[in-house]
C-alpha cells in the first residue's frame, strides 16, 4: 500500500491518495513543517508539485498487530511552484488497520541527505534504470488447461481441498500493455466464470488486476504488483468473514508452456500466508 501511495503521489492521483490517507493524517518533515490530509490533497489536485521521480529504495515493513511501520529512502525530483528540487531522505510511514482497511496515519521524514551519504539503487547507472514491465504477461497470452486445488474454508484451520479442471484464455490488449483473462470451470458448487483485466501503469511500472465474476457482475478494487526476477506478486485488501484481510497472487515457475499460480490470504497483516487457490497451467497446443 505504501508503494501504491508513493506511485499516486508521483502522478498527483488525489483519488488514490484520499483512499489511503486517514482523515487525521499528519506529515512532519525534517525541518519541522507539518502537513494535513487537506494540505496534501489540495496540492495534488492543483498539480502544484510535479514529480520526475518519487522512488523508494531499501524499504522495510514491520507489523505489530494493527500497526505497520514502513521505513525507506526516497528520492524526490521535480518542480514545485516553478522551483526545481532534487532531494533524497529517509522517512517512516505509519499505517493502522481500521474497520475499513489499512490507513496511512502519520509520516515523518529526515532532512535531505548529502549525496555522499546516499547509495540508492535508483542512481543514474545502468543497474538503476526503472524496469519496463509492459510485456510481463506476454508469456501468458493463449489458451491454457488448468488444474486447480481450492481450499474450501480459508482462515478457519480447515485442510479440506477440492480439485477441478478449468480453461483459461488470455488475450493481449494494447500490444501487451493490458490483457484480458477469462477462466471457466465446473466446480462442485456450480459453474465458475471469472474475468481479470490487467492494466500496466507506465508511471509506477506496476500492474493492476481488476476482477469480476459472472455471479455479481461488478469489478472488485484492484490488486497492485509487479514482476521481479521471474516472479510476479500482487496484493490488495479485501473484506472476508467480517474483517479486512490481505490477499496475494503469485506467478512462479514460468516457462513457454507452463506456469504456476497461487492465491493466499493473510489475516495477520502479512506475517503469515495461507494458500487457498493453487493452479498449475499447461498451454494447449494448436
C-alpha positions in Angstrom: 0.0 0.0 0.0 2.9 2.4 0.7 4.3 1.7 -2.7 0.9 2.4 -4.2 0.7 5.6 -2.3 4.1 6.9 -3.4 3.2 6.0 -7.0 0.0 8.0 -6.6 1.9 11.0 -5.3 4.2 10.9 -8.3 1.3 11.4 -10.7 -0.9 13.6 -8.4 -3.5 10.9 -8.2 -5.6 12.6 -5.5 -8.3 9.9 -5.5 -5.9 7.1 -4.6 -4.2 9.3 -2.0 -7.6 10.2 -0.5 -8.4 6.5 -0.2 -5.2 5.6 1.6 -4.8 8.7 3.9 -6.5 8.7 7.3 -8.7 11.8 7.8 -6.5 12.9 10.7 -3.2 12.2 8.8 -0.2 14.4 9.7 3.2 14.6 8.0 6.2 16.1 9.8 9.2 17.0 7.7 12.8 17.1 8.8 12.6 20.9 9.0 9.7 20.7 11.4 6.9 21.7 8.9 3.6 19.8 9.3 1.0 19.0 6.6 -2.5 17.6 7.0 -4.6 15.4 4.6 -6.3 18.5 3.1 -2.9 20.1 2.5 -1.6 17.0 0.7 -4.8 16.5 -1.4 -5.1 20.2 -2.4 -1.5 20.2 -3.7 -2.2 17.1 -5.7 -5.5 18.4 -7.1 -3.9 21.7 -8.2 -0.8 19.8 -9.5 1.3 22.4 -7.6 4.1 19.8 -7.4 5.2 17.8 -10.5 7.5 14.8 -10.0 10.1 13.4 -12.3 11.0 10.9 -9.5 9.3 9.8 -6.3 11.1 6.5 -5.9 11.6 4.3 -2.8 14.6 2.2 -2.0 15.8 -0.1 0.8 12.2 -0.5 2.0 11.4 -2.4 5.2 8.0 -3.1 6.7 7.3 -4.1 10.3 3.9 -5.1 11.6 2.8 -5.1 15.2 -0.9 -6.2 15.4 -2.9 -3.4 13.9 0.0 -1.1 13.3 2.6 -1.2 10.5 5.6 1.0 10.0 7.3 1.4 6.6 10.9 2.7 6.6 12.6 3.6 3.3 14.8 6.0 1.4 13.1 8.3 -1.0 14.4 10.2 -4.0 12.2 13.1 -5.0 12.9 15.2 -8.1 10.7 17.7 -9.8 9.3 21.2 -9.6 7.0 22.9 -7.0 5.5 26.4 -7.7 8.0 26.8 -10.5 11.1 25.9 -8.5 13.0 22.7 -9.0 14.0 20.3 -6.3 16.2 17.2 -6.2 16.4 15.6 -2.7 16.9 12.3 -1.0 15.9 11.5 2.6 14.8 8.8 5.0 11.2 8.5 6.0 8.9 6.5 8.3 5.3 5.9 7.4 2.8 4.6 10.0 -0.3 2.6 9.0 -3.1 1.5 11.3 -5.7 -1.2 10.4 -9.2 0.2 10.8 -12.7 -1.3 10.2 -12.4 -0.1 6.6 -8.9 -1.3 6.0 -5.3 0.0 6.4 -4.9 3.7 6.6 -1.8 5.9 6.4 -2.0 7.9 9.7 1.4 9.5 10.2 4.6 10.3 8.2 7.9 11.6 9.2 10.9 12.5 7.0 14.5 13.3 7.7 16.4 16.4 6.5 17.7 16.0 2.9 20.7 13.7 2.8 24.1 14.7 1.4 24.7 12.9 -1.9 27.8 11.1 -0.4 25.5 9.5 2.3 23.1 8.0 -0.2 23.6 4.8 -2.2 20.2 4.5 -3.9 19.7 1.8 -6.5 17.9 4.5 -8.5 21.1 6.3 -9.2 21.7 7.2 -12.9 23.6 3.9 -13.6 22.5 1.2 -15.9 21.6 -1.0 -13.0 19.2 1.6 -11.6 17.1 2.2 -14.7 13.4 1.6 -13.9 12.3 -1.6 -15.4 9.8 -1.5 -18.2 7.3 -4.3 -17.4 4.7 -3.6 -20.1 5.3 -7.0 -21.7 5.4 -9.0 -18.4 2.3 -11.0 -19.3 3.3 -11.9 -22.9 4.2 -15.4 -21.6 0.5 -16.0 -20.7 -1.2 -15.0 -24.0 -3.1 -18.0 -25.3 -5.2 -20.9 -24.1 -4.3 -23.0 -21.0 -5.5 -26.2 -19.4 -5.6 -25.6 -15.7 -5.7 -27.9 -12.7 -7.0 -26.1 -9.6 -6.8 -27.1 -6.0 -9.1 -25.0 -3.9 -9.3 -24.8 -0.1 -13.0 -24.8 0.9 -12.9 -22.8 4.1 -9.9 -20.4 4.2 -8.5 -19.0 7.5 -10.5 -21.4 9.6 -7.9 -24.1 10.1 -9.6 -26.3 7.6 -7.5 -28.6 5.4 -10.3 -29.7 3.1 -9.5 -29.1 -0.5 -11.4 -29.8 -3.8 -9.9 -30.4 -7.2 -11.2 -29.1 -10.5 -10.2 -28.5 -14.1 -10.5 -25.2 -15.8 -9.9 -23.5 -19.2 -8.1 -20.2 -19.1 -7.9 -17.9 -22.1 -5.7 -14.7 -22.1 -5.9 -12.1 -24.8 -3.5 -9.3 -25.5 -4.7 -5.7 -25.4 -2.8 -2.5 -26.3 0.1 -4.5 -27.7 0.7 -6.1 -24.3 0.2 -3.1 -22.0 -3.1 -4.7 -21.0 -4.6 -8.2 -21.2 -7.9 -9.9 -20.5 -8.0 -13.3 -18.7 -11.1 -15.4 -18.8 -11.5 -18.6 -16.6 -14.2 -21.2 -16.8 -14.5 -24.2 -14.5 -17.2 -26.7 -13.4 -17.0 -27.0 -9.6 -18.9 -29.0 -7.0 -20.8 -25.8 -6.2 -21.6 -24.9 -9.8 -20.2 -23.3 -12.9 -17.5 -20.7 -12.3 -16.7 -17.8 -14.6 -14.1 -15.2 -13.8 -12.7 -12.2 -15.7 -9.5 -10.3 -14.9 -8.4 -7.2 -16.7 -4.7 -6.5 -16.2 -3.5 -2.9 -16.8 0.1 -1.7 -16.9 0.8 1.8 -15.4 3.9 3.2 -17.2 4.4 5.8 -14.5 4.5 3.4 -11.5 5.9 0.5 -13.6 3.3 -1.7 -11.9 0.2 -3.7 -12.9 -3.3 -3.5 -11.6 -5.7 -6.6 -11.5 -9.4 -5.8 -11.9 -11.5 -8.9 -11.1 -15.1 -9.7 -11.9 -17.3 -12.8 -11.7 -20.4 -13.6 -13.6 -22.1 -14.2 -10.3 -22.2 -10.5 -9.3 -21.1 -8.6 -12.4 -19.1 -6.0 -10.5 -15.4 -5.2 -10.6 -13.5 -5.5 -7.3 -10.9 -3.0 -6.0 -7.7 -3.5 -8.0 -4.7 -5.6 -6.8 -1.4 -3.9 -7.4 2.0 -5.5 -8.1 4.9 -6.3 -10.4 7.3 -8.9 -11.7 10.8 -9.2 -10.2 13.4 -11.9 -11.1 10.8 -14.0 -12.9 8.2 -13.9 -10.1 5.0 -11.8 -10.2 3.4 -10.7 -6.9 0.2 -8.7 -6.5 -1.6 -7.7 -3.2 -4.7 -6.0 -2.1 -7.0 -5.7 0.9 -10.5 -7.3 0.9 -13.3 -7.9 3.3 -13.6 -11.5 4.4 -15.7 -13.0 7.2 -16.4 -9.7 8.8 -12.8 -8.3 8.7 -10.3 -6.9 6.3 -7.5 -9.3 5.2 -4.6 -9.2 2.8 -4.9 -11.2 -0.5 -1.8 -12.1 -2.5 -1.5 -13.5 -6.0 1.8 -15.0 -7.1 3.1 -16.3 -10.5 6.1 -18.6 -10.5 7.8 -21.4 -12.4 7.2 -19.5 -15.7 8.2 -21.3 -18.9 6.8 -21.0 -22.5 4.3 -23.9 -22.0 3.6 -23.9 -18.2 3.5 -21.8 -15.1 2.2 -21.9 -11.5 -0.3 -19.5 -9.8 -1.2 -19.3 -6.1 -3.7 -17.2 -4.2 -3.1 -16.8 -0.5 -4.9 -15.0 2.4 -3.3 -13.3 5.4 -5.4 -12.4 8.5 -2.4 -11.1 10.5 -1.2 -8.2 8.3 1.2 -10.3 6.2 3.0 -12.2 8.9 1.7 -15.5 7.7 0.0 -16.6 4.4 -2.4 -19.4 3.8 -2.7 -20.7 0.2 -6.3 -21.4 -0.9 -6.3 -21.4 -4.7 -3.4 -23.2 -6.3 -3.2 -23.6 -10.1 -0.9 -25.5 -12.5 -1.3 -24.2 -16.1 -0.3 -26.1 -19.2 -0.5 -24.5 -22.6 -2.9 -26.0 -25.1 -1.2 -26.9 -28.4 -2.8 -25.9 -31.7 
